[in-house]
Amino acid sequence: MEDVRDLKESQLDAMREVANIGAGHAATALSQMTNRKIMITVPRVNVRPLEEACETVGRPDEVIAAVLMHMMGDLTGRALLLFPQHAARTLCDFLLRREVGTTQEFGEMEQSGLKEAGNILASAYLNALSDFMGMMLVPSVPSLVIDLSGAVLTSAHLNFGRDRDYAFCVETSFQVDGASGSLGGHFLLLPDIASLRSIFDAIRLP
C-alpha cells in the first residue's frame, strides 16, 4: 500500500496531537488510580509495517508485557499496549501502591492491574481518535500476554493478513511523581484495511 509513504510530517503531527489528547486523559485517570501525579507524553508517532515495529519497540528477545484488545465500532482492528518488563514491574508497584522495586513476578493482582492500566490508556487513545474522526470506537475486554517482543508481534502479524499489516506506533513516556527517570511504552493501533484507509482519509483533510 502506497498510502504510508504519502503521509506528510504535518499529518503525522496531527496524529501525535490526537495521541497527546488521549495521553492527557489517561494520565488523569491513572493519577486518580495510583494517588500519584502522572504525566504522559507522546514523543513520536509513526506508521510502519508491523514486521518493522519490532525495531521501534525494542529488541525481539526482550520480555514485554502486552495488553491486547480488539477495536470495535465504526473502525475495526486491534490495539496493543506494550511495556518493557522493568517498566511493567514499576507500573505494578505504582498501581498497587507499593515501594518501587517490590514487584518481581506478575501474579494475579499484578496482571489485573496491568490490564486495567492498559484498558485506561487504550480507551483514552481510542476516545481521542473517535472525537477526531467523528466515529464510534470501542475497545474489547483486555487480555495480557507476557512474552518476548518478537513473539508477541509475530503472533499479531500472523493473526492479521497480508493486507492488514500496518501499525500506528505511538511512543509513550510516563513521568511519575516520586520515580527516578521515566517509564516508556508503546501503543500500537493495528487497523484492518478498510479502517486504515478511513484514518488516512481523515488525516489528509486540510
N, C-alpha and C positions, 0 to 999 in steps of 0.2 A: 504494500500500500504506500503510495507516494505522499499521502497526506502529512505524515510526520515530518518529512523533510521540508514541507512547505510552510511549517509553522514559524512565525517570526518571534524574535525575542520579546516583543511587546505582547504577543499573545500568551506566551509562557508566563510573562509577568502578570497578566490578568488572572491566570490560573493560580499563581502564587498568592495574589491578593485574596482570591476566594479561599484558598487554604489558610491564610493568616486569619481571616474572619472566623473560620471553623476552629482554628487553634486557640483563639481568644475565648470562645465559648467553652471549649474543652478544658482550658486552664481554670476557668471559674468553677466548673463542676468538680474537677479533681482537687482544687484547693479546698472546697467545702467538704469533700470526701476524706481528705487527709488532715485537715485542720492546719495546713501549711500553705504559705504563699507559693504558688507555682506559676511560672511564666513559660509559655510555649511559643517558639518562633519557627518560621519556615525559611531556612536559608536558601533552599533551592527546590525547584520543581523541574523535572524533565520528563520527556516521553521517549520511550525506547522499547525495542523488542524485549519480551520477557526473558529470553535467554541471556540478554545482556544485563539484566537487572542485578544479577549476582555481583557484578563488578561494583555496582553502586552501593549495595547493602553490606558488603564485606566479603571476606574470603569464603568460598564454598564449604571449607572444612571447619568453619566456626559454628558453634552451637548458638542457636537463636530460639527465642520464644515467639511463636507466630499465632496471632489471633485471626481466625478466618471467619468471614461472613459472606453470605450471598447478598447481592444488591437487587432489590425488587422494586417494582413500581413502573414508572414511565421509562426508566433506563434499567438494564439488567446486566449482570456480570458478577464479579467477586471483588471483595475488599480484603486486604491483608494488612495487619499491623505487625511490624517486625521489630523486636528488641534484641540487641546482643544480650548474651546470658548475664553478664555483670550488671547491665542496666536493668534487666528484668528483676534480678535479685534486689537491687537497691529500690526499685519501684515497689516491690512487695513490702520492704521494710517501711516505706512511707505509708502505703495503703493500710498496713496492719499496725501502724504507729509503733514500730519497734526501733531500736537503736540500729543505725546503719551498720551493715556487716553481719547482722543476725541471720538473715535468710541464707541457707546453704542448699536446701532441697526445695523442689516445687511439689509440696504436698497438696492436699485437697483445698485448704484455705488459700494457699498461695495461688493455685491455679484459678480458683474462683475470683480472687482479687484481680489477677491479670486479665481475665475475661471481662470483668466489669469495667476495668480501665480501658481495654480495647473497644468495648461497646460504646463507652462515652466518647472516645476520640473519633471512632469511625462515624458515629451518629452525628457528631458536630461537623465533621468534614462533609458528610453527605447532605446535611441540612443546608450548609453554606452553598454547596453546588446546586442543591434543589432551588434555593432562592435565586441564585444567579441565572439558572436556566428556565425558571418558571415551571418546573416539573416536580412530580412527587417521587421521592427516593426513600426507600425504607430498608434498613439492614435487617438480616435474619438474626436468629439467636446465634451468639458467637460460639465457636469451638476453638480449642487451644491445642497446638502441636509444639513440642519441644524437640528439635532435631537439628541436624546440620543444615546450614543455609542452602547449600546446593540441593539437598534432598527435598526441602520444603518447596523451593521454586521449581524444581524439576517436576514435582508432583502437580503443582498448579499448572505448569505448562502442559503436561500430558492430559490433564482433565479438561483443557480447552481444546482447541483445534488449530489447524494451520492458519486459519483466518482470524483467530482471536488472541493473538499473542502480543499485543501492545499494552504496555503498562504506563499509567501516570504514576511517577515515583515522587512522593512528597517527602523530602528530608525534614525531619522534625527534631528540634532541640529543646530539651526540658531544663529549666533553671529552677531548682527547688530551694526555698529558704532553709538555710542551715546545712546545705550539702556543699561539699567541695567540688567544683567543676560542674559540668553539665552532663545530662544523660541524653544519649542520642537514640533515634529510632527512625523507622521509615514506614510511611503509609503508602501501600500500592493499591491503585484502583485499576482493576482489570475488566474493562467493559467488553461486552460482546460486540460483534462487528457493527451492528446497526446503532448501538448506543455510542460507540466510538465516533461514528460519523456525526451523530447528533451533537456530541460535545465539540467536535471540530467545527461544525457549522456555527455553534453558539459563540465560540471564541474568535471566529473570523469576522463577526459583526463589528463594524466600526464603533 
